[in-house]
């Protein structure tokens, strides 16, 4: 009995035991792998940090999905028509001379301060930084989004009058303002807070011409904004009135003419100017009290001696004749100058006339309907 128990104990299987050496080797391997993983993570994190710092140093934009708010609201200016293409934000840097950097950063100026000029063409060179211009533009975009059309218009106009902009930025702001003009000016609606338009109550005996004289604008613009094509259809009640006068500024070097209602920018037109030897005189001009006509005068070409009347198919003076007289500048004492149309559209944007301001027929008709004889100013600058 005793022997059997001993034999049983002798041959009983026991679980294998690991040596202390094996356990030690396994622990060392786990510790070594962990240290390598930590080392690799440190290297990766350091590399990410260095790359981010390089991106900041070289001006890399981390988030380039943001767009100028005004661009989203009114569309990309591009060629002057709404489109989905993006354009660089306005006010991205001081760039009045076309350079990409190195300009002196000027101290910020309150962008809400106006120029205070009356009937003086804006120069856009008062030294206000383009950063202030961008703040003003962003604020205008928010106003427009909130339905505050007049506030947006006023802020953008202040950018043109008071702030230094690059050539492209200035052109973009003008295009956006021209789009806004379709809402606040060339429509029946009178917006709250607008000091340039208002409701006029038509009473018995009123005519479009008498109302136009009251507001210093031609009757045609009143018919246009009220959607009336027949002047005899004026009825009692409220119509939209426009507070004039309109005025224009011609920039000879740009072959460009800007239209303003009082001091509010409206839109621009391309023009032709005097050719070499017959240069258009600079100065301040005014529309003559008489002579404005929807048909040009009989005209004899001094070079060929041929006489043209307005009914001739090849009449060179176009659809409208708007005579002007100079009372300040190089044009004082000069006669025979006018804004007029043309039968030669490709000449617009060139030195082509004998000193007059030449326009496309559709443009001169539009301007004719806004400039008031004896009231509207024409500033011609280099």
Helices and strands as residue ranges (DSSP letters): H 2-11, H 20-57, H 69-74, H 130-145, H 149-162, H 167-184, E 197-202, H 208-215, H 219-225, G 231-233, E 237-242, E 246-251, G 252-254, E 256-261, E 264-270, E 273-274, E 283-287, E 299-300, E 307-308, E 321-329, E 338-340, G 345-347, E 351-353, E 357-358, H 361-368, E 377-381
